[in-house]
Amino acid sequence: MDQLSKSLLTGFMGTNAMTVSSDLMSKIMGENFREPAHLETLIKRLFPHWSCHAKRISAWGAHYAMGFIFAAIYVELWQTKKIEHSLKNGMLLGLVSGVLGYLIWKGTFKAHPLPPWINYKHYYLQRIPAHIIFAVIATLTYRLIELNDRHNSK
């Protein structure tokens, strides 16, 4: 499988897992940690004339696009052997990604003229475990792809 396909698949799987974990954490904590919901709110307030469908697709598209970007960086690191695709390194990548995610969300909310009314401290703290889940699932997905590629090349 080529590098782009690996990035897309690892990003897709990691983003799926992160989305489910954020939804679960929302239900447990009684707060909204759902990334697409916050993105939709941001888009809705900037583009109120857009249809609900366009806002929802834009929000989910932005959410998955960020997942693909993170995954492309991971895959590049793994492909060039800069880091091993181990679970330990996956968790470390998730920690670093969580800090980056925190900074990206904080900057996005600060730059937006009408950000959502949420408990930002809780939302930012939840970015770390969400990104660790993303990175671990991305790592496992990549490992499975590599196993499959080795098996198919025999």
Backbone torsions as a table, in degrees:
resi	resn	phi	psi	omega
1	MET	NA	139.0	-178.7
2	ASP	-77.0	166.9	-173.8
3	GLN	-62.7	-40.0	178.8
4	LEU	-62.4	-44.9	179.3
5	SER	-62.8	-40.3	177.0
6	LYS	-62.0	-42.4	179.8
7	SER	-64.3	-44.0	-179.8
8	LEU	-64.3	-43.9	-178.7
9	LEU	-69.4	-44.6	178.8
10	THR	-65.7	-38.6	177.7
11	GLY	-65.2	-41.7	179.5
12	PHE	-62.7	-48.5	-178.4
13	MET	-67.5	-42.5	178.4
14	GLY	-63.0	-42.4	179.9
15	THR	-67.0	-39.0	176.1
16	ASN	-58.1	-48.6	-178.2
17	ALA	-64.3	-42.2	179.8
18	MET	-63.4	-41.6	-179.4
19	THR	-63.1	-44.3	178.4
20	VAL	-64.2	-42.2	-179.5
21	SER	-65.6	-38.6	177.6
22	SER	-66.8	-37.1	177.2
23	ASP	-65.9	-44.3	178.6
24	LEU	-62.9	-44.7	179.1
25	MET	-63.6	-35.0	176.4
26	SER	-60.6	-44.6	-179.5
27	LYS	-67.7	-41.1	-179.0
28	ILE	-66.7	-45.9	-173.9
29	MET	-88.4	-12.7	-178.8
30	GLY	70.2	25.9	177.3
31	GLU	-129.5	162.9	-179.4
32	ASN	-94.9	105.7	176.1
33	PHE	-106.2	10.1	-175.4
34	ARG	-74.5	112.8	-176.5
35	GLU	-58.9	-49.0	-179.6
36	PRO	-61.3	-33.4	179.0
37	ALA	-65.2	-41.9	178.9
38	HIS	-69.7	-38.3	176.8
39	LEU	-63.7	-39.9	178.7
40	GLU	-63.7	-39.7	176.8
41	THR	-61.8	-44.8	179.5
42	LEU	-61.7	-44.5	-179.7
43	ILE	-66.4	-44.1	-179.0
44	LYS	-58.2	-39.6	-177.2
45	ARG	-77.1	-24.3	175.7
46	LEU	-85.3	-33.7	-175.5
47	PHE	-128.9	67.4	-176.0
48	PRO	-63.0	-22.2	-178.2
49	HIS	-80.9	-11.6	177.8
50	TRP	-68.6	152.3	177.0
51	SER	-70.0	157.5	177.4
52	CYS	-58.2	-38.7	179.7
53	HIS	-63.3	-45.1	179.7
54	ALA	-63.7	-39.4	179.0
55	LYS	-65.4	-44.1	-179.0
56	ARG	-65.4	-45.1	179.7
57	ILE	-64.2	-40.9	178.5
58	SER	-62.5	-42.4	-179.5
59	ALA	-64.8	-49.0	179.4
60	TRP	-65.9	-37.9	177.5
61	GLY	-61.9	-43.1	178.6
62	ALA	-65.4	-40.1	179.1
63	HIS	-60.8	-49.9	-179.7
64	TYR	-70.5	-33.7	177.7
65	ALA	-60.1	-42.1	177.7
66	MET	-65.1	-39.2	176.5
67	GLY	-60.7	-40.8	178.5
68	PHE	-66.6	-36.6	178.6
69	ILE	-65.3	-49.0	177.4
70	PHE	-58.5	-46.2	-178.8
71	ALA	-63.6	-38.5	179.1
72	ALA	-62.0	-37.2	177.3
73	ILE	-66.9	-46.0	178.7
74	TYR	-58.4	-49.5	-177.1
75	VAL	-61.4	-39.8	176.9
76	GLU	-60.8	-44.0	178.5
77	LEU	-62.7	-41.4	-179.8
78	TRP	-71.6	-43.5	-177.9
79	GLN	-64.5	-38.0	-178.7
80	THR	-86.6	4.1	177.7
81	LYS	62.4	24.6	176.1
82	LYS	-70.3	-31.7	171.4
83	ILE	-140.5	154.0	177.7
84	GLU	-81.0	147.2	180.0
85	HIS	-88.4	61.5	178.2
86	SER	-95.9	164.2	177.8
87	LEU	-65.6	-37.9	177.9
88	LYS	-59.6	-47.5	178.4
89	ASN	-67.3	-32.1	175.2
90	GLY	-61.6	-42.6	178.4
91	MET	-66.3	-38.1	177.3
92	LEU	-66.1	-41.8	175.5
93	LEU	-60.5	-39.4	178.5
94	GLY	-64.2	-39.7	178.1
95	LEU	-63.6	-47.1	178.6
96	VAL	-63.6	-43.4	178.7
97	SER	-63.9	-35.9	178.0
98	GLY	-63.3	-40.8	176.6
99	VAL	-65.6	-43.4	177.1
100	LEU	-63.1	-42.3	177.7
101	GLY	-60.6	-42.6	175.8
102	TYR	-57.3	-48.1	-178.6
103	LEU	-64.9	-39.6	179.1
104	ILE	-64.8	-47.4	179.7
105	TRP	-64.5	-43.4	-179.7
106	LYS	-60.5	-45.2	178.0
107	GLY	-63.9	-39.6	179.7
108	THR	-64.3	-47.2	179.8
109	PHE	-65.2	-38.7	179.9
110	LYS	-68.1	-37.5	-177.5
111	ALA	-77.0	-25.1	-176.3
112	HIS	-74.0	136.1	-179.3
113	PRO	-68.8	-26.2	-178.7
114	LEU	-136.9	70.6	-178.6
115	PRO	-68.7	161.9	179.1
116	PRO	-67.1	158.7	179.1
117	TRP	-96.2	94.7	-178.2
118	ILE	-134.3	169.6	172.2
119	ASN	-81.2	97.8	-174.3
120	TYR	-63.5	-38.2	-179.8
121	LYS	-58.3	-48.1	178.8
122	HIS	-64.1	-43.1	-178.5
123	TYR	-62.9	-44.9	-179.8
124	TYR	-65.0	-40.1	178.7
125	LEU	-63.8	-33.9	-178.7
126	GLN	-71.8	-16.8	178.9
127	ARG	-61.8	-35.7	-176.4
128	ILE	-64.6	-57.8	179.4
129	PRO	-62.4	-33.8	178.9
130	ALA	-62.4	-41.7	179.6
131	HIS	-74.7	-29.4	174.8
132	ILE	-65.1	-43.1	176.5
133	ILE	-61.2	-45.1	177.0
134	PHE	-54.0	-52.0	-173.8
135	ALA	-67.5	-38.5	178.9
136	VAL	-65.5	-44.2	178.9
137	ILE	-67.5	-38.6	175.9
138	ALA	-61.8	-41.6	178.9
139	THR	-63.7	-47.4	179.0
140	LEU	-61.9	-40.5	178.1
141	THR	-61.8	-46.2	179.5
142	TYR	-61.4	-42.1	179.1
143	ARG	-61.6	-41.2	178.1
144	LEU	-65.3	-40.1	177.3
145	ILE	-61.1	-45.4	-179.9
146	GLU	-62.5	-42.7	176.9
147	LEU	-61.3	-44.4	179.5
148	ASN	-63.3	-43.1	178.7
149	ASP	-61.8	-42.0	179.1
150	ARG	-65.3	-42.0	179.8
151	HIS	-63.4	-41.8	-178.2
152	ASN	-73.6	-21.2	-179.1
153	SER	-84.5	-5.6	179.8
154	LYS	-81.5	NA	NA
